[in-house]
């Protein structure tokens, strides 16, 4: 297999405002809210070797795609639309019906300003200006962060407790929304935080940590030996 020579710049018309890659597909959104995609996927089609402009009825600001579905932030970051395979509710439409790009459905459960979006293979999460993270789609691995493994496809589930402040979602830039809360990094499949899950009824076992009393005793013994020396 030949690797070619050098890295060639992409050829498209416009100024790239955001870019998203997933599986075998890549897409970018221009500063004019135009969508350009290439590769193989629910937006680009099949084996598209160069960026092509995708005709879409609404102005797109952000896009995120899984293996067989895409979701796009439209209407000045105020609305979310999805298309592609509908299994497990990954389109957020309340059903499992698959839809083409020109049949994109609005996710009714996402209301308000959206500041970031990320997609896994079969689920999607969005960060809201209200500091909430809403997720929907498949959940076999617990990727929705809902403390269960049930898929959600009607009303997206809030995936962050109120005491958390979202720093970023997937590879999106940090948001500017902050509160007097614990820091958290939210990705499309994991949630890392300084809070603990519900406590277990099992009492904790002994630990090997050194106590402050032991430290003070050790310091005193060392000082006494130094004086006798």
ROLUMZA-955753 format. One record per residue (C-alpha): x, y, z; residue number from 0; residue in one letter. Coordinates in nm, 3 decimals, m for minus. Layout:
! residues N
xx,yy,zz,k,r
X,Y,Z,NUM,A
...
***
This chain:
! residues 229
xx,yy,zz,k,r
0.000,0.000,0.000,0,X
0.139,0.338,m0.099,1,X
0.116,0.618,0.156,2,X
0.160,0.905,m0.088,3,X
0.383,1.204,m0.034,4,X
0.313,1.481,0.215,5,X
m0.020,1.597,0.355,6,X
m0.234,1.780,0.101,7,X
m0.463,2.063,0.219,8,X
m0.836,2.016,0.178,9,X
m1.004,2.198,m0.107,10,X
m1.339,2.357,m0.024,11,X
m1.501,2.698,m0.045,12,X
m1.528,2.896,0.276,13,X
m1.363,2.937,0.616,14,X
m1.374,2.633,0.843,15,X
m1.544,2.716,1.174,16,X
m1.557,2.366,1.324,17,X
m1.460,2.013,1.222,18,X
m1.573,1.667,1.329,19,X
m1.435,1.323,1.245,20,X
m1.590,0.985,1.323,21,X
m1.541,0.636,1.192,22,X
m1.486,0.666,0.817,23,X
m1.635,1.013,0.775,24,X
m1.515,1.370,0.826,25,X
m1.723,1.687,0.820,26,X
m1.661,2.057,0.865,27,X
m1.889,2.354,0.910,28,X
m1.788,2.685,0.756,29,X
m1.829,3.032,0.900,30,X
m2.123,3.067,0.658,31,X
m2.296,2.766,0.821,32,X
m2.235,2.541,0.521,33,X
m2.170,2.170,0.567,34,X
m1.888,1.991,0.381,35,X
m1.824,1.618,0.426,36,X
m1.605,1.342,0.282,37,X
m1.540,0.970,0.338,38,X
m1.820,0.722,0.409,39,X
m2.101,0.795,0.653,40,X
m2.454,0.923,0.712,41,X
m2.363,1.271,0.585,42,X
m2.098,1.210,0.319,43,X
m2.254,0.904,0.158,44,X
m2.023,0.630,0.027,45,X
m1.650,0.660,m0.043,46,X
m1.642,1.031,m0.114,47,X
m1.268,1.107,m0.160,48,X
m1.294,1.487,m0.160,49,X
m1.501,1.735,0.044,50,X
m1.846,1.792,m0.104,51,X
m2.097,2.054,m0.002,52,X
m2.401,1.891,0.160,53,X
m2.727,2.064,0.078,54,X
m2.914,2.114,0.405,55,X
m3.230,2.313,0.459,56,X
m3.113,2.482,0.779,57,X
m2.802,2.673,0.879,58,X
m2.567,2.444,1.072,59,X
m2.336,2.566,1.348,60,X
m2.201,2.232,1.482,61,X
m2.222,1.867,1.381,62,X
m2.139,1.536,1.550,63,X
m2.177,1.190,1.397,64,X
m2.169,0.834,1.519,65,X
m2.122,0.526,1.304,66,X
m2.462,0.553,1.136,67,X
m2.624,0.874,1.261,68,X
m2.555,1.247,1.275,69,X
m2.686,1.532,1.488,70,X
m2.642,1.899,1.405,71,X
m2.689,2.217,1.605,72,X
m2.893,2.467,1.403,73,X
m3.093,2.789,1.440,74,X
m2.814,2.993,1.602,75,X
m2.732,2.717,1.854,76,X
m3.096,2.695,1.967,77,X
m3.210,2.365,1.815,78,X
m3.085,2.010,1.751,79,X
m3.171,1.794,1.449,80,X
m3.067,1.434,1.380,81,X
m3.076,1.186,1.094,82,X
m2.949,0.838,1.007,83,X
m3.022,0.504,1.174,84,X
m3.292,0.530,1.439,85,X
m3.228,0.215,1.644,86,X
m3.204,0.260,2.023,87,X
m3.352,0.608,1.992,88,X
m3.027,0.757,1.869,89,X
m3.213,1.028,1.674,90,X
m3.396,1.153,1.983,91,X
m3.725,1.133,1.794,92,X
m3.919,0.911,2.034,93,X
m3.913,0.618,1.791,94,X
m3.667,0.388,1.614,95,X
m3.742,0.508,1.260,96,X
m3.438,0.574,1.040,97,X
m3.432,0.901,0.845,98,X
m3.224,1.042,0.561,99,X
m3.043,1.373,0.583,100,X
m3.330,1.555,0.414,101,X
m3.573,1.403,0.667,102,X
m3.377,1.519,0.971,103,X
m3.596,1.535,1.281,104,X
m3.584,1.801,1.551,105,X
m3.505,1.666,1.898,106,X
m3.796,1.807,2.097,107,X
m3.636,1.730,2.434,108,X
m3.346,1.970,2.376,109,X
m3.472,2.321,2.445,110,X
m3.253,2.627,2.489,111,X
m2.904,2.736,2.393,112,X
m2.660,2.455,2.307,113,X
m2.292,2.522,2.365,114,X
m2.133,2.190,2.264,115,X
m2.219,1.855,2.106,116,X
m2.050,1.514,2.092,117,X
m2.150,1.175,1.956,118,X
m2.046,0.820,2.028,119,X
m2.106,0.527,1.791,120,X
m2.480,0.518,1.872,121,X
m2.553,0.799,2.119,122,X
m2.530,1.177,2.140,123,X
m2.473,1.426,2.422,124,X
m2.513,1.803,2.422,125,X
m2.398,2.064,2.671,126,X
m2.657,2.333,2.741,127,X
m2.595,2.691,2.845,128,X
m2.777,2.598,3.168,129,X
m2.476,2.378,3.257,130,X
m2.670,2.057,3.192,131,X
m2.550,1.767,2.979,132,X
m2.834,1.587,2.799,133,X
m2.776,1.246,2.639,134,X
m2.986,1.006,2.432,135,X
m2.943,0.691,2.224,136,X
m2.798,0.350,2.307,137,X
m2.688,0.279,2.662,138,X
m2.569,m0.083,2.674,139,X
m2.239,0.024,2.828,140,X
m2.387,0.295,3.050,141,X
m2.264,0.566,2.814,142,X
m2.556,0.799,2.888,143,X
m2.444,0.838,3.250,144,X
m2.793,0.760,3.385,145,X
m2.697,0.492,3.640,146,X
m2.865,0.224,3.428,147,X
m2.829,0.065,3.085,148,X
m3.164,0.155,2.932,149,X
m3.161,0.344,2.599,150,X
m3.324,0.687,2.581,151,X
m3.483,0.814,2.260,152,X
m3.765,1.045,2.356,153,X
m3.671,1.290,2.630,154,X
m3.290,1.317,2.657,155,X
m3.167,1.227,3.004,156,X
m2.977,1.472,3.220,157,X
m2.637,1.310,3.280,158,X
m2.480,1.547,3.532,159,X
m2.590,1.599,3.894,160,X
m2.667,1.957,3.990,161,X
m2.347,1.986,4.195,162,X
m2.127,1.952,3.888,163,X
m1.986,2.212,3.653,164,X
m1.928,2.092,3.296,165,X
m1.579,2.174,3.171,166,X
m1.589,2.003,2.833,167,X
m1.773,1.731,2.646,168,X
m1.576,1.489,2.429,169,X
m1.322,1.702,2.238,170,X
m1.518,2.024,2.248,171,X
m1.358,2.346,2.380,172,X
m1.429,2.434,2.745,173,X
m1.743,2.636,2.798,174,X
m1.749,2.967,2.983,175,X
m2.028,2.865,3.218,176,X
m1.903,2.825,3.575,177,X
m2.055,2.783,3.920,178,X
m1.935,2.728,4.274,179,X
m1.937,2.354,4.217,180,X
m1.701,2.063,4.172,181,X
m1.506,2.042,3.846,182,X
m1.605,1.769,3.602,183,X
m1.491,1.646,3.263,184,X
m1.775,1.493,3.064,185,X
m1.696,1.279,2.760,186,X
m1.923,1.085,2.531,187,X
m1.862,0.761,2.715,188,X
m1.722,0.842,3.059,189,X
m1.778,1.092,3.338,190,X
m1.476,1.178,3.552,191,X
m1.555,1.378,3.864,192,X
m1.443,1.440,4.217,193,X
m1.778,1.330,4.358,194,X
m1.841,0.973,4.476,195,X
m2.119,0.731,4.368,196,X
m2.388,0.635,4.623,197,X
m2.221,0.494,4.934,198,X
m2.215,0.120,4.986,199,X
m2.340,m0.054,5.302,200,X
m2.004,m0.228,5.332,201,X
m1.780,m0.056,5.584,202,X
m1.434,0.040,5.459,203,X
m1.147,m0.187,5.555,204,X
m0.818,m0.084,5.718,205,X
m0.584,0.129,5.516,206,X
m0.209,0.170,5.515,207,X
m0.214,0.550,5.540,208,X
0.008,0.711,5.804,209,X
m0.179,0.922,6.059,210,X
m0.073,1.267,6.176,211,X
m0.005,1.125,6.528,212,X
0.232,0.866,6.382,213,X
0.411,1.135,6.184,214,X
0.451,1.355,6.495,215,X
0.585,1.059,6.695,216,X
0.837,0.975,6.424,217,X
0.960,1.334,6.409,218,X
0.999,1.346,6.789,219,X
1.198,1.020,6.799,220,X
1.426,1.144,6.523,221,X
1.491,1.472,6.705,222,X
1.576,1.290,7.031,223,X
1.828,1.067,6.856,224,X
1.994,1.369,6.693,225,X
2.038,1.537,7.036,226,X
2.204,1.228,7.191,227,X
2.434,1.201,6.891,228,X
***
